[in-house]
C-alpha cells in the first residue's frame, strides 16, 4: 500500500514518552485527513521502548514498527528505505518537535519546484545548546558554502524518488549536514519553516563532547576526503 506521506521516527530508550509523542502525531495527521504512515524505528534501546512500539502498532495500523542497528542515521535511513509515501520525512522523537509543523511541511513540499523542506527552531532550550548550534552552523556554512540555518533541526522532508540520488551514507548525526551538502550541489530549492522547540520530554541529550568531535571528523572527511567526489560520480 502506498501513502501520501511517510514519517520516520528514530527511537532509542524513549519508553516513557514515545506513546504520547506518536499519539499526538497521529492526532494531528488524522484530523488534517493526511494519508500517512509512521515508521517507528527502534535502534538499540535497553528499556521497554520496543514493547511500547509494538503496542502502538496494534492500536493503529498506520504505526509500523521497524528495528535497525543502533545509531540515529542508521534508524532514519533504514526507515526511509522502507517508506511507501510519495513524500518522506524524518523527525526527532524526543518530544521537542511541534507535531503541528508537519502540516506546514506537507503543504510546502507539494508546491511546484520545491525539493527539500527544513525547519529551523525559533527558540532553543538553553543558551549552551544555542551557542553550540550557532558555532556548528557557522563552521559548516563556511566549509561547504551552504547558507543554511539550523542544519540539524527536524522535521526534514523530500520526495521519496530522490532517495536513491541522495545515497545517504551517514551512520550518525551527520546525516543532516550530508543531506544539505548534497542538496546544495544538486541546486535544490530548499524551503525553511520556523518551528517552536519544546523542552525535552524525556531521554538523554545527544549533545556530548564525543558528538562534537564526531561532527568535526565528519566535516573534515567530507571537505578534504573523497566521500563527496565518490558521491558525485554516482550521479553520472
Helices and strands as residue ranges (DSSP letters): E 3-11, H 18-31, E 36-42, H 49-59, E 63-67, H 72-80, E 85-92, H 101-109, E 116-121, H 127-144, E 156-159, G 160-162, H 163-166, H 175-185, E 190-195, H 209-224, H 227-234
